[in-house]
Amino acid sequence: MLPHFFFDLTDGQSLLRDDLGIEVEDVDTAVEQALIVIDEMHADGSLTEAGADWDLNIRNQSGIILKKIKVT
């Protein structure tokens, strides 16, 4: 069974929690997938509309944040 990772977005005040997540081989693959999501959000204007500095936190099923990626 593959590990489950979640991608949460935060600007330090607001938190958009990922309740679905993805199953991938390891945290490095989760980072690769997160970067794809970030590129898609830039392309469709989602991040521009947000107007703030956002981070994407990758957490495991236990809720532990494993990586933080700056998205804006």
N, C-alpha and C positions, 0 to 999 in steps of 0.2 A: 504494500500500500504506500502510495506517495504521500509525502508531507503536505500539509495544507498551509498556505500563506495568504495573508490579507493585506490589501493596499488601502491605507487610511490617508486622507488628505487633511492637513491642518495649516492654519495661518497663525497659530499661537493662541487664538481666541476661539475660533470655530473648529469643529472636528466633523468631517464627513467620514463616517465609519463604514468600512466595507464588510458587509455581513455574509457575502457569498464566497469571496476568495477564489483561489485557484490551487490545483494540485500539480506540483512540479517536482522534479528530482531533488533540487537543493536550493539554498538561498541564492546562489549565483544565477541560477536559471530564473528565479523570482525577480532578481534585479533586472535581468534582460527583458523580461515581460513588463516590468514596471516602466522601463525606458521606452518601450513601444507604446504603452498607454499614455505616457507624458507627451510623446511626439504626436499622437492622435489628438490629444487635448489642445496642444498648440495649433495643430492644423485646423481643427474645427472652431477655434476661437474661445473655447471654454475657459482657458486660463486668462486670456486677455479680458474677458468679461468679469472675471472675479476681482481684478484690480488690486490684488494684494500679493504679498510674498507667501507662497505656499510650499510646504514640504510634503512629500509622499513617504509615509512610514510603512515599512514592511514588517508585519508582525506574524508570529507563529500562532498555533492554536491555543497556546497557553497565555497569549496576550503580550508576550515579550517582544519589544521592538528590536529587530535584528539589524535593520539598515534604515538610514534616513537619506532621502534624495531631495535636493533642492529642485523645484519645478519651475520657478519663475526667476 
